[in-house]
Amino acid sequence: MEEGMKNGPSGNKGGSKGVIVAGVVAILVMATILGVLASRDRIWPPAASPEASAVLSEFNTTHMSVPASSVGSTATFYEWNTSGATVRFFVVLDGKGTIRTAFDECPMCYGMHMGFRQEGASMVENCCNMSFPLTSIGPGGKGCRPEYLPSTIERGRVMIAKTSIMDGAYMFRKGTEPATVEDVNMTTVAVPLSSMGTTARWYHYSISGAEVRFFAVKDVGGSVHTAFDECPKCYESHLGFRQDGMSMVENCCEMPFPIGNITAEGCNRTGCHPAFLPNVIDGERVMISKSSLAAGSYMFRMVNETAAVDKVDASTIAVALSSIGGTATWYGYEVNGTTVRFFVVKDSNGTVHAAMDICPKCYKKHAGFRQDGNSMVENCCNMPFAIDNITAEGCSGTMCHPAFLPSRIEGQKVMMAGADLEAGAFMFK
C-alpha cells in the first residue's frame, strides 16, 4: 500500500503515457484493419481479361470462381453484390494445402458488421478478437467463427455457387428492412416514402409460403419504382438483382435494366428484367397490395410447385407424402387456365391437413395464408387458424379460415380430387 501511495504521482504520469501509447496502438490497429479492408479484391473475373471473359461465359449464370493457382496462405477478400447487400468472403490456403472459403462474418456477431482479419494461420474476428485456425473452417461449425461458404475445385478454379453466396447475404444487410413493411389494412402494406432515394432499398414480406423480396428506388426524376427482386424469366435461379448506378442488374445473366424502365409497360417485354410490382403513393407512404405480393410469391419458393403435383389420373392429383412436415408446403395446379394454390401440412400429432391458400370469406382480397407455428394466419385479416382445425368440420364456420381441401393418404402419396380444386378455382380468378 505504501509503495503504491508513494508512486502515485509518477504513476499518474505513467498512466498518461500509457493512454498515449494505447491511443497510438489503437490508431495503428485501426489503420491496419482499414488497410486490409481497402485492399480487398473485387470478385473474379475482371471484365477486361479476354481469358476471364471466356471462363465467365461458361459459369456466370450459376457460379463465381477464382483461379486456384492464385490462392495462397494470405487470405484474399472478395465482394459480390446481391439483393441490397455487398457480400464479403475470403479464400485462403491452410497449412495442409487445403483451400478454405468462408464469409467475412460470424453467424452470431454479424450485426456488428466487423468481419475478420488474418493473423498467421488463423482468422481473428474483429468484434470479439476470437481466433480460429484456418484448418477449422468448414461445414457444421458452431459458435463464433467465420461462416462456411461451400466451394469446389473444378478445372483449376475455385467454384462458388451464386446461390451459396446469396444464402449469406442476410449477414451483410444493414438496417431492418423487414420491420419497415407496415400492414396498413386487410389488403395493403406500405413502406415509408421518406426512406426512398436513388439507392434501392430491399424489403421482405412473408405470404403464401414464400419470403417475398422486393425493392423500391427513385429514378433521376424522383419517380418511385417498385419491383420484385426476381426476373420472371430466370427466377428459378433465385439470385435477385443488384444496383449499378441507375440500372438494376440481374445476378443470373448479368443483364442491366434501367430503373426508369421499371413500369408496367417497360417490364412487359421478353428478356430479363425485374418483375414489376404496382404501387400507389399515399401521403408519406408507398402502398403495395397484398394480392400483388401473393401473385409474385411463386418466384421465391425454392421448389417448382407445379412440377411437384402429380396427375395420377383424369380425376385425381397427388403430392409426395415424404415432402410433408410440420412446415407447410405450398403447391400450384392449373385448372382451366387458373392457377389454384394450396398447401399441405402436418399437425403436431403427425396428421396431414390440406387446404386452399385462400379464405372462402375474404377470397376477393387474394392475400393467401402464412404459417406461424401451429397456426395458419390469413394475410388479409391477420386471423390465426389452428392447423389441427383444418378439417371439414373445423372449416365449416363463418369466421376466416383456409378453404378446406379433402385429401386421403394412399401409400406414399397425399391424394386429392381434381373436382375439389376445380370447385374452388373461382376464388383465385
FENVEN-V212016 format. One line per field, one symbol per residue. phi: phi as a letter, one per 20 degrees, with the letter a starting at -180 (. if undefined). A space follows every 50 residues. Layout:
# FENVEN-V212016
phi = ???
This chain:
# FENVEN-V212016
phi = .fffffeggfffffffffffffffffffffffffffffefeeffdfffeg fffffffedffccdbcfffeecfefddccbeblnceedbccbdefeneed cbfebefedffeldmccdcmecddfffdledcggfefrfnfcmfafffdg bcdclmceecfgffffgefgfdedncggfeedffbfdcdbcfffeebfef ddccbeblmcefdbccbeefenfeccbfebefedfffldmccecmdcddf ffdmeecggfeecgffeebfneafffcfbcecmdceecfffffffefffd eecfffffedefbfdccbcfffeebfefdeccbeclndeeebccbeefen feccbfeaefedffelemccecmecddfffdleecfgfeecgffeeeeff affgcgbbecmdcdecegfffffefffde
